[in-house]
Amino acid sequence: MVKLSEEIKAYEIMESVLKADHPGKWVIIHEKKLIGAYDEFEKAADVAVQKFGSGPYLIRQVGSKPIMLPASLLYRPVANHA
């Protein structure tokens, strides 16, 4: 299993290409590979959770500084009860 630190390093290696191809998008990095680029964090998080469960994986907005969240924070999508 790839560690989160390795996912961050993979993002840093591909960052210049991501900035050219996906500026401002939310990207998922898993097992050192780009999984997808999304307009909204929520969409990226939904896809990541569906595909990879609790991870590890990295979701980052291309071109933005990384946001540090507590390790205890887990994204949990809220069901639409409309």
PDB file of N, CA, C and O in Angstrom:
ATOM      1  N   MET A   1       0.836  -1.179   0.000  1.00  0.00           N
ATOM      2  CA  MET A   1       0.000   0.000   0.000  1.00  0.00           C
ATOM      3  C   MET A   1       0.888   1.252   0.000  1.00  0.00           C
ATOM      4  O   MET A   1       1.857   1.345   0.754  1.00  0.00           O
ATOM      5  N   VAL A   2       0.537   2.192  -0.850  1.00  0.00           N
ATOM      6  CA  VAL A   2       1.274   3.446  -0.949  1.00  0.00           C
ATOM      7  C   VAL A   2       0.877   4.345   0.221  1.00  0.00           C
ATOM      8  O   VAL A   2      -0.298   4.425   0.577  1.00  0.00           O
ATOM      9  N   LYS A   3       1.856   5.017   0.813  1.00  0.00           N
ATOM     10  CA  LYS A   3       1.598   5.938   1.915  1.00  0.00           C
ATOM     11  C   LYS A   3       1.166   7.293   1.371  1.00  0.00           C
ATOM     12  O   LYS A   3       1.473   7.633   0.229  1.00  0.00           O
ATOM     13  N   LEU A   4       0.455   8.063   2.183  1.00  0.00           N
ATOM     14  CA  LEU A   4       0.005   9.384   1.772  1.00  0.00           C
ATOM     15  C   LEU A   4       1.176  10.278   1.377  1.00  0.00           C
ATOM     16  O   LEU A   4       1.064  11.072   0.443  1.00  0.00           O
ATOM     17  N   SER A   5       2.293  10.152   2.080  1.00  0.00           N
ATOM     18  CA  SER A   5       3.466  10.962   1.736  1.00  0.00           C
ATOM     19  C   SER A   5       3.942  10.671   0.309  1.00  0.00           C
ATOM     20  O   SER A   5       4.455  11.560  -0.371  1.00  0.00           O
ATOM     21  N   GLU A   6       3.771   9.433  -0.136  1.00  0.00           N
ATOM     22  CA  GLU A   6       4.148   9.077  -1.503  1.00  0.00           C
ATOM     23  C   GLU A   6       3.159   9.659  -2.513  1.00  0.00           C
ATOM     24  O   GLU A   6       3.549  10.024  -3.622  1.00  0.00           O
ATOM     25  N   GLU A   7       1.872   9.747  -2.133  1.00  0.00           N
ATOM     26  CA  GLU A   7       0.878  10.369  -3.009  1.00  0.00           C
ATOM     27  C   GLU A   7       1.180  11.858  -3.167  1.00  0.00           C
ATOM     28  O   GLU A   7       1.051  12.410  -4.260  1.00  0.00           O
ATOM     29  N   ILE A   8       1.580  12.498  -2.080  1.00  0.00           N
ATOM     30  CA  ILE A   8       1.943  13.923  -2.126  1.00  0.00           C
ATOM     31  C   ILE A   8       3.152  14.123  -3.023  1.00  0.00           C
ATOM     32  O   ILE A   8       3.164  15.045  -3.838  1.00  0.00           O
ATOM     33  N   LYS A   9       4.152  13.293  -2.895  1.00  0.00           N
ATOM     34  CA  LYS A   9       5.352  13.378  -3.734  1.00  0.00           C
ATOM     35  C   LYS A   9       4.983  13.187  -5.212  1.00  0.00           C
ATOM     36  O   LYS A   9       5.497  13.900  -6.074  1.00  0.00           O
ATOM     37  N   ALA A  10       4.097  12.228  -5.508  1.00  0.00           N
ATOM     38  CA  ALA A  10       3.662  12.005  -6.890  1.00  0.00           C
ATOM     39  C   ALA A  10       2.972  13.250  -7.439  1.00  0.00           C
ATOM     40  O   ALA A  10       3.200  13.630  -8.588  1.00  0.00           O
ATOM     41  N   TYR A  11       2.123  13.889  -6.620  1.00  0.00           N
ATOM     42  CA  TYR A  11       1.466  15.129  -7.037  1.00  0.00           C
ATOM     43  C   TYR A  11       2.515  16.191  -7.358  1.00  0.00           C
ATOM     44  O   TYR A  11       2.429  16.863  -8.386  1.00  0.00           O
ATOM     45  N   GLU A  12       3.492  16.339  -6.488  1.00  0.00           N
ATOM     46  CA  GLU A  12       4.526  17.355  -6.692  1.00  0.00           C
ATOM     47  C   GLU A  12       5.294  17.112  -7.989  1.00  0.00           C
ATOM     48  O   GLU A  12       5.648  18.064  -8.685  1.00  0.00           O
ATOM     49  N   ILE A  13       5.552  15.853  -8.317  1.00  0.00           N
ATOM     50  CA  ILE A  13       6.268  15.520  -9.553  1.00  0.00           C
ATOM     51  C   ILE A  13       5.435  15.895 -10.774  1.00  0.00           C
ATOM     52  O   ILE A  13       5.979  16.393 -11.759  1.00  0.00           O
ATOM     53  N   MET A  14       4.126  15.663 -10.725  1.00  0.00           N
ATOM     54  CA  MET A  14       3.274  15.940 -11.888  1.00  0.00           C
ATOM     55  C   MET A  14       2.608  17.313 -11.839  1.00  0.00           C
ATOM     56  O   MET A  14       1.790  17.630 -12.702  1.00  0.00           O
ATOM     57  N   GLU A  15       2.944  18.121 -10.852  1.00  0.00           N
ATOM     58  CA  GLU A  15       2.254  19.401 -10.646  1.00  0.00           C
ATOM     59  C   GLU A  15       2.318  20.340 -11.854  1.00  0.00           C
ATOM     60  O   GLU A  15       1.310  20.967 -12.182  1.00  0.00           O
ATOM     61  N   SER A  16       3.443  20.457 -12.512  1.00  0.00           N
ATOM     62  CA  SER A  16       3.527  21.383 -13.648  1.00  0.00           C
ATOM     63  C   SER A  16       2.603  20.952 -14.790  1.00  0.00           C
ATOM     64  O   SER A  16       1.992  21.797 -15.444  1.00  0.00           O
ATOM     65  N   VAL A  17       2.500  19.656 -15.030  1.00  0.00           N
ATOM     66  CA  VAL A  17       1.590  19.144 -16.062  1.00  0.00           C
ATOM     67  C   VAL A  17       0.143  19.363 -15.629  1.00  0.00           C
ATOM     68  O   VAL A  17      -0.697  19.749 -16.442  1.00  0.00           O
ATOM     69  N   LEU A  18      -0.149  19.120 -14.364  1.00  0.00           N
ATOM     70  CA  LEU A  18      -1.502  19.335 -13.860  1.00  0.00           C
ATOM     71  C   LEU A  18      -1.909  20.800 -13.976  1.00  0.00           C
ATOM     72  O   LEU A  18      -3.048  21.099 -14.335  1.00  0.00           O
ATOM     73  N   LYS A  19      -0.993  21.714 -13.676  1.00  0.00           N
ATOM     74  CA  LYS A  19      -1.295  23.137 -13.792  1.00  0.00           C
ATOM     75  C   LYS A  19      -1.612  23.522 -15.236  1.00  0.00           C
ATOM     76  O   LYS A  19      -2.461  24.380 -15.475  1.00  0.00           O
ATOM     77  N   ALA A  20      -0.943  22.899 -16.188  1.00  0.00           N
ATOM     78  CA  ALA A  20      -1.194  23.187 -17.606  1.00  0.00           C
ATOM     79  C   ALA A  20      -2.498  22.553 -18.085  1.00  0.00           C
ATOM     80  O   ALA A  20      -3.247  23.162 -18.849  1.00  0.00           O
ATOM     81  N   ASP A  21      -2.763  21.337 -17.635  1.00  0.00           N
ATOM     82  CA  ASP A  21      -3.913  20.575 -18.144  1.00  0.00           C
ATOM     83  C   ASP A  21      -5.196  20.734 -17.324  1.00  0.00           C
ATOM     84  O   ASP A  21      -6.296  20.636 -17.867  1.00  0.00           O
ATOM     85  N   HIS A  22      -5.054  20.981 -16.008  1.00  0.00           N
ATOM     86  CA  HIS A  22      -6.224  20.990 -15.118  1.00  0.00           C
ATOM     87  C   HIS A  22      -6.171  22.139 -14.104  1.00  0.00           C
ATOM     88  O   HIS A  22      -6.358  21.897 -12.912  1.00  0.00           O
ATOM     89  N   PRO A  23      -5.923  23.381 -14.541  1.00  0.00           N
ATOM     90  CA  PRO A  23      -5.801  24.475 -13.561  1.00  0.00           C
ATOM     91  C   PRO A  23      -7.094  24.654 -12.763  1.00  0.00           C
ATOM     92  O   PRO A  23      -8.187  24.718 -13.325  1.00  0.00           O
ATOM     93  N   GLY A  24      -6.940  24.731 -11.448  1.00  0.00           N
ATOM     94  CA  GLY A  24      -8.078  24.962 -10.565  1.00  0.00           C
ATOM     95  C   GLY A  24      -8.949  23.752 -10.289  1.00  0.00           C
ATOM     96  O   GLY A  24      -9.857  23.831  -9.462  1.00  0.00           O
ATOM     97  N   LYS A  25      -8.704  22.656 -10.944  1.00  0.00           N
ATOM     98  CA  LYS A  25      -9.514  21.444 -10.744  1.00  0.00           C
ATOM     99  C   LYS A  25      -9.071  20.713  -9.477  1.00  0.00           C
ATOM    100  O   LYS A  25      -7.951  20.892  -9.000  1.00  0.00           O
ATOM    101  N   TRP A  26      -9.954  19.903  -8.954  1.00  0.00           N
ATOM    102  CA  TRP A  26      -9.654  19.022  -7.829  1.00  0.00           C
ATOM    103  C   TRP A  26      -9.227  17.682  -8.399  1.00  0.00           C
ATOM    104  O   TRP A  26      -9.986  17.055  -9.138  1.00  0.00           O
ATOM    105  N   VAL A  27      -8.032  17.237  -8.068  1.00  0.00           N
ATOM    106  CA  VAL A  27      -7.518  15.983  -8.616  1.00  0.00           C
ATOM    107  C   VAL A  27      -7.406  14.927  -7.519  1.00  0.00           C
ATOM    108  O   VAL A  27      -7.195  15.229  -6.344  1.00  0.00           O
ATOM    109  N   ILE A  28      -7.556  13.685  -7.951  1.00  0.00           N
ATOM    110  CA  ILE A  28      -7.350  12.538  -7.057  1.00  0.00           C
ATOM    111  C   ILE A  28      -6.071  11.847  -7.501  1.00  0.00           C
ATOM    112  O   ILE A  28      -5.906  11.527  -8.678  1.00  0.00           O
ATOM    113  N   ILE A  29      -5.179  11.621  -6.567  1.00  0.00           N
ATOM    114  CA  ILE A  29      -3.960  10.857  -6.801  1.00  0.00           C
ATOM    115  C   ILE A  29      -4.058   9.599  -5.935  1.00  0.00           C
ATOM    116  O   ILE A  29      -4.249   9.677  -4.721  1.00  0.00           O
ATOM    117  N   HIS A  30      -3.924   8.441  -6.585  1.00  0.00           N
ATOM    118  CA  HIS A  30      -3.977   7.162  -5.865  1.00  0.00           C
ATOM    119  C   HIS A  30      -2.939   6.231  -6.472  1.00  0.00           C
ATOM    120  O   HIS A  30      -2.856   6.077  -7.690  1.00  0.00           O
ATOM    121  N   GLU A  31      -2.156   5.619  -5.607  1.00  0.00           N
ATOM    122  CA  GLU A  31      -1.049   4.753  -6.021  1.00  0.00           C
ATOM    123  C   GLU A  31      -0.150   5.451  -7.038  1.00  0.00           C
ATOM    124  O   GLU A  31       0.286   4.864  -8.028  1.00  0.00           O
ATOM    125  N   LYS A  32       0.109   6.729  -6.755  1.00  0.00           N
ATOM    126  CA  LYS A  32       1.021   7.590  -7.522  1.00  0.00           C
ATOM    127  C   LYS A  32       0.538   7.866  -8.944  1.00  0.00           C
ATOM    128  O   LYS A  32       1.339   8.202  -9.817  1.00  0.00           O
ATOM    129  N   LYS A  33      -0.775   7.724  -9.183  1.00  0.00           N
ATOM    130  CA  LYS A  33      -1.346   7.968 -10.508  1.00  0.00           C
ATOM    131  C   LYS A  33      -2.487   8.956 -10.403  1.00  0.00           C
ATOM    132  O   LYS A  33      -3.201   8.995  -9.400  1.00  0.00           O
ATOM    133  N   LEU A  34      -2.657   9.760 -11.452  1.00  0.00           N
ATOM    134  CA  LEU A  34      -3.800  10.657 -11.541  1.00  0.00           C
ATOM    135  C   LEU A  34      -5.037   9.822 -11.860  1.00  0.00           C
ATOM    136  O   LEU A  34      -5.071   9.113 -12.866  1.00  0.00           O
ATOM    137  N   ILE A  35      -6.036   9.908 -11.013  1.00  0.00           N
ATOM    138  CA  ILE A  35      -7.273   9.153 -11.210  1.00  0.00           C
ATOM    139  C   ILE A  35      -8.285   9.991 -11.980  1.00  0.00           C
ATOM    140  O   ILE A  35      -8.982   9.476 -12.855  1.00  0.00           O
ATOM    141  N   GLY A  36      -8.368  11.268 -11.661  1.00  0.00           N
ATOM    142  CA  GLY A  36      -9.321  12.132 -12.346  1.00  0.00           C
ATOM    143  C   GLY A  36      -9.202  13.569 -11.867  1.00  0.00           C
ATOM    144  O   GLY A  36      -8.571  13.856 -10.850  1.00  0.00           O
ATOM    145  N   ALA A  37      -9.829  14.472 -12.629  1.00  0.00           N
ATOM    146  CA  ALA A  37      -9.855  15.897 -12.298  1.00  0.00           C
ATOM    147  C   ALA A  37     -11.317  16.340 -12.306  1.00  0.00           C
ATOM    148  O   ALA A  37     -12.070  16.003 -13.220  1.00  0.00           O
ATOM    149  N   TYR A  38     -11.709  17.095 -11.285  1.00  0.00           N
ATOM    150  CA  TYR A  38     -13.113  17.445 -11.078  1.00  0.00           C
ATOM    151  C   TYR A  38     -13.252  18.926 -10.757  1.00  0.00           C
ATOM    152  O   TYR A  38     -12.340  19.545 -10.209  1.00  0.00           O
ATOM    153  N   ASP A  39     -14.411  19.486 -11.109  1.00  0.00           N
ATOM    154  CA  ASP A  39     -14.670  20.903 -10.857  1.00  0.00           C
ATOM    155  C   ASP A  39     -14.912  21.195  -9.383  1.00  0.00           C
ATOM    156  O   ASP A  39     -14.616  22.292  -8.909  1.00  0.00           O
ATOM    157  N   GLU A  40     -15.445  20.228  -8.661  1.00  0.00           N
ATOM    158  CA  GLU A  40     -15.814  20.434  -7.264  1.00  0.00           C
ATOM    159  C   GLU A  40     -15.159  19.397  -6.356  1.00  0.00           C
ATOM    160  O   GLU A  40     -14.992  18.236  -6.730  1.00  0.00           O
ATOM    161  N   PHE A  41     -14.794  19.842  -5.161  1.00  0.00           N
ATOM    162  CA  PHE A  41     -14.193  18.938  -4.183  1.00  0.00           C
ATOM    163  C   PHE A  41     -15.141  17.781  -3.865  1.00  0.00           C
ATOM    164  O   PHE A  41     -14.719  16.628  -3.778  1.00  0.00           O
ATOM    165  N   GLU A  42     -16.422  18.101  -3.693  1.00  0.00           N
ATOM    166  CA  GLU A  42     -17.385  17.084  -3.313  1.00  0.00           C
ATOM    167  C   GLU A  42     -17.431  15.938  -4.320  1.00  0.00           C
ATOM    168  O   GLU A  42     -17.519  14.774  -3.930  1.00  0.00           O
ATOM    169  N   LYS A  43     -17.374  16.257  -5.604  1.00  0.00           N
ATOM    170  CA  LYS A  43     -17.384  15.217  -6.644  1.00  0.00           C
ATOM    171  C   LYS A  43     -16.122  14.363  -6.539  1.00  0.00           C
ATOM    172  O   LYS A  43     -16.193  13.135  -6.591  1.00  0.00           O
ATOM    173  N   ALA A  44     -14.962  15.019  -6.388  1.00  0.00           N
ATOM    174  CA  ALA A  44     -13.701  14.281  -6.260  1.00  0.00           C
ATOM    175  C   ALA A  44     -13.744  13.373  -5.037  1.00  0.00           C
ATOM    176  O   ALA A  44     -13.314  12.221  -5.099  1.00  0.00           O
ATOM    177  N   ALA A  45     -14.262  13.890  -3.927  1.00  0.00           N
ATOM    178  CA  ALA A  45     -14.337  13.099  -2.699  1.00  0.00           C
ATOM    179  C   ALA A  45     -15.289  11.919  -2.862  1.00  0.00           C
ATOM    180  O   ALA A  45     -14.987  10.814  -2.412  1.00  0.00           O
ATOM    181  N   ASP A  46     -16.431  12.144  -3.498  1.00  0.00           N
ATOM    182  CA  ASP A  46     -17.378  11.049  -3.736  1.00  0.00           C
ATOM    183  C   ASP A  46     -16.729   9.926  -4.547  1.00  0.00           C
ATOM    184  O   ASP A  46     -16.842   8.751  -4.198  1.00  0.00           O
ATOM    185  N   VAL A  47     -16.053  10.299  -5.628  1.00  0.00           N
ATOM    186  CA  VAL A  47     -15.396   9.304  -6.486  1.00  0.00           C
ATOM    187  C   VAL A  47     -14.311   8.557  -5.707  1.00  0.00           C
ATOM    188  O   VAL A  47     -14.220   7.332  -5.778  1.00  0.00           O
ATOM    189  N   ALA A  48     -13.496   9.299  -4.968  1.00  0.00           N
ATOM    190  CA  ALA A  48     -12.401   8.682  -4.206  1.00  0.00           C
ATOM    191  C   ALA A  48     -12.937   7.685  -3.179  1.00  0.00           C
ATOM    192  O   ALA A  48     -12.407   6.581  -3.051  1.00  0.00           O
ATOM    193  N   VAL A  49     -13.974   8.065  -2.456  1.00  0.00           N
ATOM    194  CA  VAL A  49     -14.543   7.174  -1.435  1.00  0.00           C
ATOM    195  C   VAL A  49     -15.157   5.945  -2.095  1.00  0.00           C
ATOM    196  O   VAL A  49     -14.986   4.832  -1.599  1.00  0.00           O
ATOM    197  N   GLN A  50     -15.873   6.129  -3.212  1.00  0.00           N
ATOM    198  CA  GLN A  50     -16.482   4.992  -3.894  1.00  0.00           C
ATOM    199  C   GLN A  50     -15.431   4.013  -4.407  1.00  0.00           C
ATOM    200  O   GLN A  50     -15.600   2.798  -4.298  1.00  0.00           O
ATOM    201  N   LYS A  51     -14.335   4.548  -4.973  1.00  0.00           N
ATOM    202  CA  LYS A  51     -13.318   3.684  -5.561  1.00  0.00           C
ATOM    203  C   LYS A  51     -12.337   3.116  -4.548  1.00  0.00           C
ATOM    204  O   LYS A  51     -11.914   1.967  -4.675  1.00  0.00           O
ATOM    205  N   PHE A  52     -11.966   3.914  -3.535  1.00  0.00           N
ATOM    206  CA  PHE A  52     -10.839   3.541  -2.681  1.00  0.00           C
ATOM    207  C   PHE A  52     -11.164   3.489  -1.194  1.00  0.00           C
ATOM    208  O   PHE A  52     -10.266   3.281  -0.378  1.00  0.00           O
ATOM    209  N   GLY A  53     -12.412   3.671  -0.830  1.00  0.00           N
ATOM    210  CA  GLY A  53     -12.780   3.606   0.584  1.00  0.00           C
ATOM    211  C   GLY A  53     -12.075   4.657   1.410  1.00  0.00           C
ATOM    212  O   GLY A  53     -12.106   5.845   1.089  1.00  0.00           O
ATOM    213  N   SER A  54     -11.444   4.212   2.468  1.00  0.00           N
ATOM    214  CA  SER A  54     -10.790   5.151   3.383  1.00  0.00           C
ATOM    215  C   SER A  54      -9.365   5.511   2.966  1.00  0.00           C
ATOM    216  O   SER A  54      -8.677   6.241   3.679  1.00  0.00           O
ATOM    217  N   GLY A  55      -8.919   5.003   1.814  1.00  0.00           N
ATOM    218  CA  GLY A  55      -7.631   5.445   1.279  1.00  0.00           C
ATOM    219  C   GLY A  55      -6.475   4.564   1.675  1.00  0.00           C
ATOM    220  O   GLY A  55      -6.669   3.425   2.100  1.00  0.00           O
ATOM    221  N   PRO A  56      -5.285   5.078   1.541  1.00  0.00           N
ATOM    222  CA  PRO A  56      -4.994   6.493   1.345  1.00  0.00           C
ATOM    223  C   PRO A  56      -5.093   6.927  -0.116  1.00  0.00           C
ATOM    224  O   PRO A  56      -4.856   6.148  -1.040  1.00  0.00           O
ATOM    225  N   TYR A  57      -5.447   8.182  -0.285  1.00  0.00           N
ATOM    226  CA  TYR A  57      -5.441   8.860  -1.576  1.00  0.00           C
ATOM    227  C   TYR A  57      -5.300  10.338  -1.275  1.00  0.00           C
ATOM    228  O   TYR A  57      -5.507  10.771  -0.141  1.00  0.00           O
ATOM    229  N   LEU A  58      -4.954  11.098  -2.275  1.00  0.00           N
ATOM    230  CA  LEU A  58      -4.780  12.532  -2.118  1.00  0.00           C
ATOM    231  C   LEU A  58      -5.783  13.244  -2.999  1.00  0.00           C
ATOM    232  O   LEU A  58      -5.916  12.931  -4.183  1.00  0.00           O
ATOM    233  N   ILE A  59      -6.490  14.203  -2.419  1.00  0.00           N
ATOM    234  CA  ILE A  59      -7.333  15.109  -3.190  1.00  0.00           C
ATOM    235  C   ILE A  59      -6.763  16.495  -2.977  1.00  0.00           C
ATOM    236  O   ILE A  59      -6.619  16.959  -1.846  1.00  0.00           O
ATOM    237  N   ARG A  60      -6.437  17.155  -4.092  1.00  0.00           N
ATOM    238  CA  ARG A  60      -5.851  18.492  -3.989  1.00  0.00           C
ATOM    239  C   ARG A  60      -6.330  19.348  -5.137  1.00  0.00           C
ATOM    240  O   ARG A  60      -6.527  18.863  -6.251  1.00  0.00           O
ATOM    241  N   GLN A  61      -6.517  20.637  -4.854  1.00  0.00           N
ATOM    242  CA  GLN A  61      -6.889  21.577  -5.905  1.00  0.00           C
ATOM    243  C   GLN A  61      -5.617  22.055  -6.578  1.00  0.00           C
ATOM    244  O   GLN A  61      -4.714  22.584  -5.929  1.00  0.00           O
ATOM    245  N   VAL A  62      -5.555  21.863  -7.885  1.00  0.00           N
ATOM    246  CA  VAL A  62      -4.362  22.202  -8.656  1.00  0.00           C
ATOM    247  C   VAL A  62      -4.126  23.708  -8.587  1.00  0.00           C
ATOM    248  O   VAL A  62      -5.013  24.509  -8.882  1.00  0.00           O
ATOM    249  N   GLY A  63      -2.915  24.070  -8.192  1.00  0.00           N
ATOM    250  CA  GLY A  63      -2.521  25.468  -8.123  1.00  0.00           C
ATOM    251  C   GLY A  63      -2.744  26.120  -6.778  1.00  0.00           C
ATOM    252  O   GLY A  63      -2.276  27.236  -6.556  1.00  0.00           O
ATOM    253  N   SER A  64      -3.449  25.454  -5.868  1.00  0.00           N
ATOM    254  CA  SER A  64      -3.693  25.997  -4.536  1.00  0.00           C
ATOM    255  C   SER A  64      -2.719  25.403  -3.538  1.00  0.00           C
ATOM    256  O   SER A  64      -2.183  24.312  -3.736  1.00  0.00           O
ATOM    257  N   LYS A  65      -2.502  26.138  -2.467  1.00  0.00           N
ATOM    258  CA  LYS A  65      -1.654  25.607  -1.404  1.00  0.00           C
ATOM    259  C   LYS A  65      -2.385  24.461  -0.713  1.00  0.00           C
ATOM    260  O   LYS A  65      -3.611  24.488  -0.603  1.00  0.00           O
ATOM    261  N   PRO A  66      -1.648  23.456  -0.248  1.00  0.00           N
ATOM    262  CA  PRO A  66      -2.296  22.333   0.429  1.00  0.00           C
ATOM    263  C   PRO A  66      -2.983  22.779   1.712  1.00  0.00           C
ATOM    264  O   PRO A  66      -2.499  23.666   2.415  1.00  0.00           O
ATOM    265  N   ILE A  67      -4.115  22.153   2.006  1.00  0.00           N
ATOM    266  CA  ILE A  67      -4.854  22.399   3.235  1.00  0.00           C
ATOM    267  C   ILE A  67      -4.550  21.259   4.191  1.00  0.00           C
ATOM    268  O   ILE A  67      -4.674  20.089   3.829  1.00  0.00           O
ATOM    269  N   MET A  68      -4.157  21.594   5.398  1.00  0.00           N
ATOM    270  CA  MET A  68      -3.859  20.569   6.388  1.00  0.00           C
ATOM    271  C   MET A  68      -5.098  20.347   7.248  1.00  0.00           C
ATOM    272  O   MET A  68      -5.599  21.274   7.883  1.00  0.00           O
ATOM    273  N   LEU A  69      -5.581  19.117   7.262  1.00  0.00           N
ATOM    274  CA  LEU A  69      -6.746  18.750   8.053  1.00  0.00           C
ATOM    275  C   LEU A  69      -6.336  17.734   9.108  1.00  0.00           C
ATOM    276  O   LEU A  69      -5.364  17.003   8.918  1.00  0.00           O
ATOM    277  N   PRO A  70      -7.062  17.680  10.215  1.00  0.00           N
ATOM    278  CA  PRO A  70      -6.748  16.676  11.230  1.00  0.00           C
ATOM    279  C   PRO A  70      -6.906  15.262  10.663  1.00  0.00           C
ATOM    280  O   PRO A  70      -7.778  15.007   9.832  1.00  0.00           O
ATOM    281  N   ALA A  71      -6.070  14.372  11.114  1.00  0.00           N
ATOM    282  CA  ALA A  71      -6.122  12.986  10.632  1.00  0.00           C
ATOM    283  C   ALA A  71      -7.455  12.333  10.959  1.00  0.00           C
ATOM    284  O   ALA A  71      -7.853  11.373  10.299  1.00  0.00           O
ATOM    285  N   SER A  72      -8.140  12.836  11.957  1.00  0.00           N
ATOM    286  CA  SER A  72      -9.413  12.236  12.357  1.00  0.00           C
ATOM    287  C   SER A  72     -10.571  12.648  11.445  1.00  0.00           C
ATOM    288  O   SER A  72     -11.661  12.084  11.546  1.00  0.00           O
ATOM    289  N   LEU A  73     -10.351  13.618  10.563  1.00  0.00           N
ATOM    290  CA  LEU A  73     -11.418  14.071   9.669  1.00  0.00           C
ATOM    291  C   LEU A  73     -11.613  13.076   8.540  1.00  0.00           C
ATOM    292  O   LEU A  73     -10.660  12.693   7.862  1.00  0.00           O
ATOM    293  N   LEU A  74     -12.841  12.665   8.348  1.00  0.00           N
ATOM    294  CA  LEU A  74     -13.177  11.724   7.288  1.00  0.00           C
ATOM    295  C   LEU A  74     -14.328  12.302   6.494  1.00  0.00           C
ATOM    296  O   LEU A  74     -15.343  12.697   7.067  1.00  0.00           O
ATOM    297  N   TYR A  75     -14.183  12.355   5.200  1.00  0.00           N
ATOM    298  CA  TYR A  75     -15.250  12.861   4.344  1.00  0.00           C
ATOM    299  C   TYR A  75     -16.376  11.842   4.318  1.00  0.00           C
ATOM    300  O   TYR A  75     -16.157  10.671   4.010  1.00  0.00           O
ATOM    301  N   ARG A  76     -17.560  12.284   4.636  1.00  0.00           N
ATOM    302  CA  ARG A  76     -18.739  11.416   4.612  1.00  0.00           C
ATOM    303  C   ARG A  76     -19.825  12.126   3.810  1.00  0.00           C
ATOM    304  O   ARG A  76     -20.414  13.093   4.294  1.00  0.00           O
ATOM    305  N   PRO A  77     -20.094  11.667   2.605  1.00  0.00           N
ATOM    306  CA  PRO A  77     -21.129  12.314   1.797  1.00  0.00           C
ATOM    307  C   PRO A  77     -22.494  12.206   2.489  1.00  0.00           C
ATOM    308  O   PRO A  77     -22.803  11.204   3.134  1.00  0.00           O
ATOM    309  N   VAL A  78     -23.280  13.236   2.340  1.00  0.00           N
ATOM    310  CA  VAL A  78     -24.621  13.263   2.908  1.00  0.00           C
ATOM    311  C   VAL A  78     -25.590  12.856   1.815  1.00  0.00           C
ATOM    312  O   VAL A  78     -25.552  13.397   0.710  1.00  0.00           O
ATOM    313  N   ALA A  79     -26.452  11.909   2.119  1.00  0.00           N
ATOM    314  CA  ALA A  79     -27.432  11.442   1.139  1.00  0.00           C
ATOM    315  C   ALA A  79     -28.440  12.544   0.848  1.00  0.00           C
ATOM    316  O   ALA A  79     -28.838  13.290   1.742  1.00  0.00           O
ATOM    317  N   ASN A  80     -28.841  12.636  -0.397  1.00  0.00           N
ATOM    318  CA  ASN A  80     -29.832  13.614  -0.810  1.00  0.00           C
ATOM    319  C   ASN A  80     -31.208  13.062  -0.482  1.00  0.00           C
ATOM    320  O   ASN A  80     -31.634  12.056  -1.048  1.00  0.00           O
ATOM    321  N   HIS A  81     -31.895  13.719   0.426  1.00  0.00           N
ATOM    322  CA  HIS A  81     -33.209  13.252   0.856  1.00  0.00           C
ATOM    323  C   HIS A  81     -34.329  14.052   0.217  1.00  0.00           C
ATOM    324  O   HIS A  81     -35.403  14.186   0.804  1.00  0.00           O
ATOM    325  N   ALA A  82     -34.102  14.583  -0.963  1.00  0.00           N
ATOM    326  CA  ALA A  82     -35.116  15.428  -1.619  1.00  0.00           C
ATOM    327  C   ALA A  82     -36.298  14.614  -2.086  1.00  0.00           C
ATOM    328  O   ALA A  82     -37.240  15.164  -2.657  1.00  0.00           O
TER     329      ALA A  82
END
